[in-house]
Amino acid sequence: MISLAECRKILGAAGRDLTDAQLERLRRDLYGLADITVTHFLATRNRTTEPSAKEPSG
């Protein structure tokens, strides 16, 4: 997990006025969003790379 110090560095001026609690919540929410995004990508990729039963092969 990215440290709060690294989060502040990444955010720059936008993260300067956030409290540690606010930054922790933002970090947690962004990790959750990343998890959802990767899960959806992998599920979609698996669906589109597998041949469809309705399509003729060859």
Residue frames relative to the residue before (quaternion, step in Angstrom):
aa qw qx qy qz dx dy dz
M 1.0000 0.0000 0.0000 0.0000 0.00 0.00 0.00
I 0.4964 -0.6530 0.4892 0.2966 3.56 -1.04 0.81
S 0.4657 -0.6841 0.4882 0.2772 3.57 -0.93 0.91
L 0.6349 -0.5183 0.4015 0.4087 3.56 -1.25 0.35
A 0.6175 0.5465 -0.3429 0.4500 3.58 1.03 -0.76
E 0.6691 0.4835 -0.2974 0.4796 3.58 0.96 -0.86
C 0.6059 0.5467 -0.3471 0.4621 3.60 1.06 -0.72
R 0.6580 0.5049 -0.3040 0.4687 3.57 0.92 -0.91
K 0.6370 0.5280 -0.3193 0.4621 3.57 1.02 -0.83
I 0.6653 0.5006 -0.2966 0.4678 3.59 0.93 -0.90
L 0.7070 0.4687 -0.2593 0.4617 3.59 0.92 -0.92
G 0.2423 -0.7939 0.5216 0.1974 3.58 1.13 -0.56
A 0.8478 -0.0772 0.0811 0.5184 3.56 -0.96 -0.91
A 0.6199 0.5705 -0.3454 0.4135 3.60 1.06 -0.69
G 0.7392 0.4080 -0.2305 0.4837 3.60 1.10 -0.58
R 0.4389 0.7448 -0.4258 0.2671 3.54 1.28 -0.19
D 0.7716 0.3727 -0.1855 0.4809 3.59 0.91 -0.90
L 0.5059 0.6443 -0.4344 0.3745 3.62 1.22 0.07
T 0.4324 -0.6600 0.5445 0.2845 3.55 -1.09 0.74
D 0.6637 -0.4802 0.3734 0.4354 3.57 -1.26 0.26
A 0.6456 0.5245 -0.3238 0.4508 3.59 0.98 -0.83
Q 0.6556 0.4998 -0.3115 0.4725 3.59 0.95 -0.84
L 0.6655 0.5025 -0.2971 0.4651 3.55 0.97 -0.88
E 0.6271 0.5251 -0.3348 0.4679 3.60 1.03 -0.74
R 0.6573 0.5008 -0.3124 0.4686 3.58 0.97 -0.83
L 0.6389 0.5188 -0.3209 0.4687 3.58 0.96 -0.85
R 0.6515 0.5150 -0.3079 0.4643 3.57 0.93 -0.92
R 0.6587 0.5071 -0.3042 0.4652 3.60 0.92 -0.93
D 0.6712 0.4989 -0.2978 0.4603 3.58 0.92 -0.92
L 0.6623 0.4998 -0.3093 0.4647 3.59 0.99 -0.78
Y 0.6135 0.5163 -0.3477 0.4861 3.59 1.08 -0.66
G 0.6385 0.5209 -0.3209 0.4670 3.60 1.02 -0.76
L 0.6512 0.5048 -0.3078 0.4758 3.57 0.97 -0.85
A 0.6386 0.5185 -0.3239 0.4674 3.58 0.99 -0.81
D 0.6401 0.5279 -0.3230 0.4551 3.59 0.98 -0.82
I 0.6541 0.5040 -0.3052 0.4744 3.58 0.94 -0.90
T 0.6616 0.5236 -0.3009 0.4444 3.58 0.93 -0.94
V 0.6854 0.4722 -0.2889 0.4731 3.58 0.84 -0.94
T 0.6356 0.5297 -0.3254 0.4577 3.58 0.96 -0.84
H 0.6675 0.4882 -0.2973 0.4771 3.58 0.93 -0.90
F 0.6356 0.5326 -0.3292 0.4516 3.59 0.94 -0.85
L 0.6904 0.4809 -0.2892 0.4564 3.56 0.82 -0.97
A 0.6467 0.5091 -0.3219 0.4679 3.59 0.99 -0.79
T 0.6659 0.4919 -0.2999 0.4740 3.59 0.97 -0.83
R 0.6485 0.5206 -0.3191 0.4545 3.56 0.94 -0.87
N 0.6616 0.5000 -0.3113 0.4640 3.59 0.94 -0.82
R 0.6456 0.5188 -0.3189 0.4607 3.58 1.04 -0.73
T 0.7410 0.4274 -0.2421 0.4579 3.60 0.89 -0.86
T 0.6842 0.4817 -0.3050 0.4547 3.62 1.13 -0.37
E 0.6164 0.5208 -0.3520 0.4743 3.57 1.22 -0.30
P 0.4834 -0.6667 0.4664 0.3230 3.62 -0.85 0.85
S 0.4556 -0.6819 0.5060 0.2671 3.52 -1.03 0.83
A 0.5319 -0.6340 0.4622 0.3186 3.55 -1.09 0.75
K 0.6623 0.5205 -0.3054 0.4441 3.60 1.17 -0.57
E 0.6570 0.5058 -0.3166 0.4608 3.60 1.17 -0.48
P 0.4361 -0.6805 0.5135 0.2882 3.58 -0.94 0.83
S 0.3805 -0.7160 0.5316 0.2448 3.57 -1.02 0.74
G 0.8133 0.3584 -0.2350 0.3936 3.49 -1.37 0.48
